[in-house]
Amino acid sequence: MRILLFGKNGQLGSELEHRLPSLGEVFVLEYPEIDFNRPDTLPEILRRVRPDIIMNAVAYTNVDKAESEPEIARRVNAEAVGEIACTARELGALLVHISTDYVFEGNKGIPYVETDPPNPLGTYAASKLAGEEAVRQAGCAHLTLRTAWLYSRRGDNFLLKVLKWAHTYPVLRLATDQIGNPTAAHLLAETIVQLLARPLKDLVDHSGIYHLAGEGSASRFELGLEILRNDPHRDEQVAQSILPATASEFPAQALRPLNTALDCEKIHRVFGLGLPNWREGVRQTLRDG
Ligand SMILES: NC(=O)c1ccc[n+]([C@@H]2O[C@H](COP(=O)([O-])OP(=O)(O)OC[C@H]3O[C@@H](n4cnc5c(N)ncnc54)[C@H](OP(=O)(O)O)[C@@H]3O)[C@@H](O)[C@H]2O)c1
C-alpha cells in the first residue's frame, strides 16, 4: 500500500506522520516541495508518486486572516483539493480529506448530521465547503472527514492559548455560548489510521462524508476549565477566576458559528469507529503528552 501524506507539519499531519507507516509505504510531501497555493502543480506530483491513498492534512487554517486573503484560502482549501481529487480519480486512488464543523452556521441547536445543509459563515468556512464539493464533483473514491476544535501540544490552538492566559492573567473570561467537539489531534490521527487499516475496497465502497471528532460537545468555558484542571503546572497558574462570557464579547475578523456540535454516529455505524469523550482527549494531551 502506497500512502501519500500532505501536511506533515500541521497539528494533525504531525500526528499522522509517525502512525501511517504501520499501514504501508508512506510518501511525505511538505511545502515548498508542494504548494497548495499553486494547484496546477499538484497533479504531476501525484502521477509521479502513484499512491493508493492520498491523505490530505493541508489547509489554510487561519480563520481570521482568510477574510483578507480570500483568494489564497480558496486556492489552498478548494482549488488544490479539486486538482487532487480529479487526479485521484484518474489514478484510482482513495482521497482522505479533512473538513470542518465550520461548514455549518451553528443555529441548529442539536448536533449536526452529515446530511444537514451546510451554510458557512466566513471565508475560511466557505473555502472548506468548496473543497468538500470539489471532492464530490471529481467523483473519486473519498472519505471526507469533518472534524472540529483540533488541538495538540503544538501549533496555534485554544488549549495552548488557555494555558498561556492562565499563566499570565489573574482573570480569564471564556464563552459559554460557543459550542463544539474538542478533538485531540493524536486521537484523531489514531482513529484515521484504524480506519485506513480496513480493506481498501471497504473504504472505497463507503465513500462519502463522515463526522469524526471528540465524543460529546463542550462550550469554550467548559473546555477551558478542563484544560486548567489537567494542566501539569497547575500550581504555577496566575489565574484566580474563570468567568463566563458570551462569544459576542470577543469580536474577530471572521464570523464564527455558535453551536457546531457534530453527531458522529454515522462513522460508528459504518466502520465501528469513533473518538473517546473530549475530556479524555484533554487529559491524555496534557497528562500523557
Ligand atoms: N484546527 C482546527 O481547530 C480545525 C477544526 C476543524 C477542522 N480542521 C481541519 O483539520 C485539518 C488539519 O488542521 P490542522 O489544525 O492540523 O492544520 P494546521 O496545523 O494549520 O496545519 C496545516 C498544514 O497545511 C500546510 N499548508 C498550509 N498552506 C499550505 C500550502 N500553500 N502548501 C502546502 N502546505 C500548506 C501547513 O504547512 P506550514 O506549517 O508549512 O504552513 C501545515 O502543515 C485541516 O483540513 C483543517 O481545515 C481544523
The ligand as an SDF file (V2000), in Angstrom:
LIG
                    3D

 48 52  0  0  0  0  0  0  0  0999 V2000
   -7.5510   23.5000   13.7730 N   0  0  0  0  0  0  0  0  0  0  0  0
   -8.8330   23.2930   13.9760 C   0  0  0  0  0  0  0  0  0  0  0  0
   -9.3970   23.6740   15.0210 O   0  0  0  0  0  0  0  0  0  0  0  0
   -9.6620   22.5780   12.9480 C   0  0  0  0  0  0  0  0  0  0  0  0
  -11.0250   22.4140   13.1640 C   0  0  0  0  0  0  0  0  0  0  0  0
  -11.7940   21.7310   12.2150 C   0  0  0  0  0  0  0  0  0  0  0  0
  -11.1890   21.2330   11.0800 C   0  0  0  0  0  0  0  0  0  0  0  0
   -9.8580   21.4240   10.8690 N   0  0  0  0  0  0  0  0  0  0  0  0
   -9.2510   20.8940    9.6490 C   0  0  0  0  0  0  0  0  0  0  0  0
   -8.3440   19.8710   10.0360 O   0  0  0  0  0  0  0  0  0  0  0  0
   -7.2540   19.8150    9.1000 C   0  0  0  0  0  0  0  0  0  0  0  0
   -5.9410   19.8480    9.8560 C   0  0  0  0  0  0  0  0  0  0  0  0
   -5.8980   21.0610   10.6070 O   0  0  0  0  0  0  0  0  0  0  0  0
   -4.6270   21.4500   11.4950 P   0  0  0  0  0  0  0  0  0  0  0  0
   -5.1260   22.2130   12.6650 O   0  0  0  0  0  0  0  0  0  0  0  0
   -3.7680   20.2410   11.6730 O   0  0  0  0  0  0  0  0  0  0  0  0
   -3.9140   22.4780   10.4980 O   0  0  0  0  0  0  0  0  0  0  0  0
   -2.5270   23.2330   10.7070 P   0  0  0  0  0  0  0  0  0  0  0  0
   -1.8780   22.8380   11.9690 O   0  0  0  0  0  0  0  0  0  0  0  0
   -2.7710   24.6760   10.4180 O   0  0  0  0  0  0  0  0  0  0  0  0
   -1.6570   22.6020    9.5220 O   0  0  0  0  0  0  0  0  0  0  0  0
   -1.9430   22.8860    8.1930 C   0  0  0  0  0  0  0  0  0  0  0  0
   -0.8520   22.3200    7.3240 C   0  0  0  0  0  0  0  0  0  0  0  0
   -1.0870   22.8240    5.9950 O   0  0  0  0  0  0  0  0  0  0  0  0
    0.1530   23.2810    5.4750 C   0  0  0  0  0  0  0  0  0  0  0  0
   -0.0790   24.3070    4.4680 N   0  0  0  0  0  0  0  0  0  0  0  0
   -0.7310   25.4860    4.5890 C   0  0  0  0  0  0  0  0  0  0  0  0
   -0.6970   26.1560    3.4210 N   0  0  0  0  0  0  0  0  0  0  0  0
   -0.0120   25.3740    2.5530 C   0  0  0  0  0  0  0  0  0  0  0  0
    0.3600   25.4920    1.1800 C   0  0  0  0  0  0  0  0  0  0  0  0
    0.0540   26.5880    0.4620 N   0  0  0  0  0  0  0  0  0  0  0  0
    1.0350   24.4930    0.5920 N   0  0  0  0  0  0  0  0  0  0  0  0
    1.3920   23.3870    1.2930 C   0  0  0  0  0  0  0  0  0  0  0  0
    1.0750   23.2070    2.6000 N   0  0  0  0  0  0  0  0  0  0  0  0
    0.3880   24.1940    3.2110 C   0  0  0  0  0  0  0  0  0  0  0  0
    0.8750   23.8230    6.6710 C   0  0  0  0  0  0  0  0  0  0  0  0
    2.2440   23.9430    6.3660 O   0  0  0  0  0  0  0  0  0  0  0  0
    3.1430   25.0310    7.1590 P   0  0  0  0  0  0  0  0  0  0  0  0
    3.1540   24.5990    8.5770 O   0  0  0  0  0  0  0  0  0  0  0  0
    4.4500   24.9320    6.4790 O   0  0  0  0  0  0  0  0  0  0  0  0
    2.4360   26.3590    6.9560 O   0  0  0  0  0  0  0  0  0  0  0  0
    0.5670   22.7350    7.7030 C   0  0  0  0  0  0  0  0  0  0  0  0
    1.4260   21.6260    7.5090 O   0  0  0  0  0  0  0  0  0  0  0  0
   -7.4880   20.9650    8.1310 C   0  0  0  0  0  0  0  0  0  0  0  0
   -8.1390   20.4710    6.9890 O   0  0  0  0  0  0  0  0  0  0  0  0
   -8.4260   21.8900    8.8680 C   0  0  0  0  0  0  0  0  0  0  0  0
   -9.2140   22.6680    7.9920 O   0  0  0  0  0  0  0  0  0  0  0  0
   -9.0740   22.0710   11.7810 C   0  0  0  0  0  0  0  0  0  0  0  0
  1  2  1  0
  2  3  2  0
  2  4  1  0
  4  5  1  0
  4 48  2  0
  5  6  2  0
  6  7  1  0
  7  8  2  0
  8  9  1  0
  8 48  1  0
  9 10  1  0
  9 46  1  0
 10 11  1  0
 11 12  1  0
 11 44  1  0
 12 13  1  0
 13 14  1  0
 14 15  2  0
 14 16  1  0
 14 17  1  0
 17 18  1  0
 18 19  2  0
 18 20  1  0
 18 21  1  0
 21 22  1  0
 22 23  1  0
 23 24  1  0
 23 42  1  0
 24 25  1  0
 25 26  1  0
 25 36  1  0
 26 27  1  0
 26 35  1  0
 27 28  2  0
 28 29  1  0
 29 30  1  0
 29 35  2  0
 30 31  1  0
 30 32  2  0
 32 33  1  0
 33 34  2  0
 34 35  1  0
 36 37  1  0
 36 42  1  0
 37 38  1  0
 38 39  2  0
 38 40  1  0
 38 41  1  0
 42 43  1  0
 44 45  1  0
 44 46  1  0
 46 47  1  0
M  CHG  2   8   1  16  -1
M  END
$$$$
